[in-house]
Amino acid sequence: MAEQVEWGQVKVEAGNSSGAVPLTVHRTDAHHDAHVWFKQHAAQIVEELHTRGAILFRGFDLDAPDDFQRAVDCIVPGSLNYRGGTSPRTQISEGVYTSTEYPHQYEIALHNEMSYSAAAPDYIFFACATAPVDRGATPIADCRRVLKRLPADVVALFAQRSLMYERNLFGRDSPFNSWAKAFETRDREMVEQYCMERDIGAEWLADDKLRTREMRPALVRHPVTDEAVWFNQAHLWHYTNSPLAASMVGASERGLPMNVYFGDGSPLDLRSLDMIRAAYAAEKTLFTWQLGDLLALDNRLFAHGRMPFSGPRKIMVAMRNHPPTV
């Protein structure tokens, strides 16, 4: 039976009924101001995130964008945008976006948000505005455990050679995969400035197209706990992750909307990718949404994804960085 202790005006459950989330906080007093509670317990919440990696807040009625944003601001102030991100999203309000708008029939592989970027957020928060009725669970996995499952030779190979993430973006007016959408601006100079500040190689091509390359490590150490974590999107960016991968066999990999290589530009070996995907699969647990849920993740400790679904489903997303120590 899960351990239960009192934590203010809430009930804390170490491991929810399915074991999917390390810590679940249940609101027990519906008349108590939820945002006041979040502000009072912000330091405790962040400390638990650094240890457990994931917390589910249930019963706080955070299905409205404003309420969600206020709750996140109480925990970790300072809004972040999604500039430079790869997932198709719609901005709902300042710093609040829809979850990835990827075809509902496909699974989104486990990943750490923007781990291909120097601007990866420290935390990511999700809130349920419309609970799915047909599947649509969110898988999560502890990246410390994923790392321990990987063969030592695979870890050493990726640690030594690092990764190069390559994107090919269409012109600013394209309805699909445009650099204007990705960088949230139609100004080339602003794109160039953003890329320079974040160590992104940028090359303008014909027809207003843009190619970017980002060199990143495959492993990082947690900035607070100093734990080693598997922190990359090699398995997700690689063309074999695409539902159309079978039709790409034998075709040139260059020119794809996105792909990943070793740091020297050489291709990743499929054996290693199979082992990486197997490690994620072994650690994957499924979290089922209820209306108004808030799921908080330490973005370096926990990966997240999405299972296929049909019917309505709306999950909101906000990202945050830990305030700098003064």
MARMI-285777 format. One record per residue (C-alpha): x, y, z. Coordinates in steps of 0.1 Angstrom, whole numbers, always signed. Each point is the difference from the previous one (the first is absolute). Layout:
# residues N
xx | yy | zz
X | Y | Z
...
//
This chain:
# residues 326
xx | yy | zz
+0 | +0 | +0
+13 | +35 | -9
+14 | +21 | +28
-24 | +29 | +10
+10 | +30 | +20
-15 | +35 | +6
+16 | +29 | -19
-20 | +32 | +9
-36 | -2 | -11
+7 | -29 | -24
+6 | -37 | +0
+33 | -12 | -13
+3 | -35 | -16
+34 | -14 | -7
-8 | -19 | -32
-35 | +3 | -14
-23 | -30 | -4
+16 | -10 | -33
+36 | +8 | +11
+4 | +23 | -30
+8 | +32 | +19
+25 | +0 | +29
-20 | +25 | +20
-37 | +10 | -1
-14 | +29 | +19
-37 | +0 | +5
-19 | +31 | +10
-22 | -7 | +30
-15 | +34 | +7
-20 | +13 | -30
-5 | +34 | +17
+37 | +6 | +5
+16 | +23 | -26
+20 | -23 | -22
+24 | +27 | -12
+7 | +11 | +35
+9 | -36 | +8
+23 | -3 | -29
+18 | +33 | +9
+4 | -11 | +36
+15 | -34 | -10
+20 | +11 | -30
+34 | -8 | +15
-12 | -34 | +12
-14 | -8 | -34
+32 | +9 | -18
+21 | -20 | +26
-22 | -31 | -6
+3 | +4 | -38
+38 | +0 | +3
-3 | -33 | +19
-29 | -19 | -15
-2 | +17 | -34
-38 | +0 | -4
-29 | +12 | +21
-37 | -3 | -8
-24 | +26 | +15
-36 | -12 | +0
-32 | +17 | +10
+14 | +36 | -4
-24 | +8 | -29
+27 | +13 | -24
-18 | -6 | -33
-2 | +38 | -9
+31 | +15 | -16
+1 | +30 | +24
-3 | -23 | +31
+27 | -23 | -14
+24 | +29 | -7
-5 | +15 | +34
+7 | -33 | +17
+32 | -5 | -20
+10 | +36 | +8
-4 | -6 | +37
+23 | -30 | -2
+27 | +13 | -23
-5 | +36 | -12
+12 | +12 | -34
-17 | -9 | -32
+18 | -18 | -29
-9 | +0 | -37
+4 | -30 | -23
+23 | +18 | -25
+22 | -24 | -18
-22 | -30 | +8
-8 | -28 | -25
-35 | -10 | +11
-30 | +15 | -17
-18 | +19 | +28
-25 | +29 | +3
+6 | +27 | +25
-30 | +4 | +24
+13 | +29 | +21
+33 | +14 | +11
+23 | -30 | +7
-29 | -25 | -4
-2 | -23 | -30
-20 | -30 | -12
+18 | -33 | +3
+15 | -14 | -32
-25 | +1 | -29
+11 | -32 | -15
-24 | -24 | -18
-21 | -17 | +27
+5 | -35 | -14
+38 | +1 | +7
+19 | -4 | +32
+25 | +27 | +9
+32 | -16 | +13
+13 | +8 | +35
+23 | +30 | +0
+12 | +29 | +21
-13 | +33 | -12
+24 | +18 | -23
+30 | -22 | +10
+14 | +8 | -34
+3 | +36 | +10
+22 | +22 | +21
-33 | +16 | +11
-16 | -32 | +15
-23 | +9 | +29
+7 | -12 | +36
-36 | -9 | +6
-31 | -8 | -21
-35 | +2 | +12
-32 | -16 | -15
-36 | +7 | +8
-31 | -18 | -12
-26 | +22 | -15
-19 | -28 | -17
+5 | -36 | +12
+2 | -27 | -27
-26 | -27 | +1
+17 | -23 | -24
+37 | -7 | +9
+22 | +31 | -2
+20 | -7 | +31
+34 | +17 | +6
+29 | -24 | +4
+29 | +12 | +22
+33 | -15 | +9
+29 | +7 | +24
+31 | +8 | -21
+23 | -11 | +28
-14 | -35 | -3
+0 | +2 | -38
+38 | +7 | +2
+6 | -29 | +23
-18 | -24 | -24
+22 | +10 | -30
+30 | -22 | -9
+33 | +16 | +11
+14 | +0 | -36
-31 | +20 | -13
+3 | +25 | +28
+38 | +5 | -6
-5 | +3 | -38
-27 | +27 | +3
+19 | +18 | +28
+32 | +2 | -20
-15 | +9 | -34
-29 | +23 | +10
-28 | +8 | -23
-8 | +23 | -29
-37 | +9 | -5
-9 | +12 | -34
-31 | +18 | -11
-12 | +11 | -35
-26 | +27 | +3
-22 | +15 | -28
-4 | +37 | -7
-18 | +24 | +23
-33 | -2 | -19
-2 | -38 | -2
-30 | -15 | +18
+22 | -29 | +11
+33 | -2 | +18
+9 | +37 | -6
+29 | +17 | +18
-24 | +29 | +9
-22 | -25 | +20
+30 | -17 | +16
+16 | +32 | +12
-31 | +20 | +6
+11 | +29 | -22
+0 | +9 | -37
+32 | +20 | +3
+32 | -17 | -13
+23 | +21 | +21
-19 | -10 | +32
+4 | -37 | -10
+37 | +5 | -6
+4 | +18 | +34
-19 | -28 | +18
+22 | -27 | -17
+32 | +18 | +8
-9 | +4 | +37
-9 | -37 | +3
+29 | -15 | -20
-22 | -11 | -29
+16 | -2 | -35
-23 | +17 | -24
+2 | +0 | -38
-24 | +17 | -23
-9 | -20 | -31
-18 | +8 | -33
-37 | +9 | +1
+2 | +15 | +35
+8 | -34 | +16
+21 | -4 | +31
+23 | -29 | +11
+10 | -1 | +37
+25 | -23 | +18
+3 | -3 | +37
+29 | -19 | +17
-10 | -14 | +34
+12 | -26 | +25
-20 | -32 | +4
+5 | +0 | +38
-2 | +28 | +25
+3 | +5 | +37
-29 | +14 | +19
+8 | +36 | +9
-12 | -4 | +36
+6 | -37 | +10
+29 | -6 | -24
-15 | -34 | -10
+9 | -13 | -34
-30 | -3 | -23
-7 | -12 | -35
-11 | +33 | -16
-4 | +1 | -38
-25 | -7 | -28
+21 | -23 | -22
-27 | -26 | -2
-28 | +26 | -7
+18 | +21 | -26
+14 | -29 | -19
-19 | -6 | -33
-8 | -36 | +11
-24 | +15 | +26
-22 | +14 | -28
-32 | -20 | -9
+13 | +4 | -36
+34 | -15 | +8
-6 | -32 | -21
-4 | +21 | -31
+33 | +18 | +7
+22 | -31 | -1
+27 | +5 | -26
-8 | +37 | -4
+23 | +28 | +10
-3 | +12 | +36
+11 | +35 | -8
-28 | +24 | -6
-25 | -16 | +24
-19 | +24 | +22
+20 | -13 | +30
+26 | -26 | +6
+29 | -7 | +24
+36 | -11 | -5
+31 | -5 | +21
+18 | +32 | +6
+24 | -6 | -29
-30 | -4 | -24
+2 | -37 | -3
-32 | -21 | +3
-12 | -15 | +32
+0 | -38 | +0
-34 | -17 | +2
+11 | -25 | +26
+6 | +27 | +25
-33 | +17 | -8
-18 | -33 | +6
+17 | -4 | +34
-9 | +36 | +9
-37 | -5 | -9
+0 | -32 | +19
+13 | +17 | +31
-27 | +27 | -2
-27 | -27 | -5
+12 | -19 | +30
-3 | +31 | +22
-32 | +14 | -15
-31 | +4 | +23
-33 | +14 | -11
-17 | +29 | +17
-38 | +3 | -6
-14 | +36 | +0
-29 | +13 | +20
-15 | +35 | -6
+19 | +27 | +18
+31 | -21 | +7
+34 | +17 | +1
+31 | -21 | -7
+34 | +15 | +9
+32 | -15 | -13
+37 | +8 | +5
+9 | +1 | -36
+34 | -16 | +4
-12 | -28 | +23
-32 | -11 | -18
-9 | -5 | -36
-36 | +2 | -13
-19 | -10 | -31
-35 | -7 | -12
-20 | -31 | -8
-24 | -1 | -30
-36 | +11 | +6
-33 | +8 | -17
-26 | +26 | +9
+6 | +32 | +20
+32 | +5 | +20
+15 | +33 | +10
+32 | +3 | +21
+16 | +33 | +7
+38 | +5 | +4
+22 | +26 | +18
+37 | +0 | +3
+22 | +16 | +27
+37 | +5 | +10
+12 | -1 | +35
+6 | +36 | +12
+37 | +7 | +1
+16 | +0 | +35
+9 | +35 | +12
//
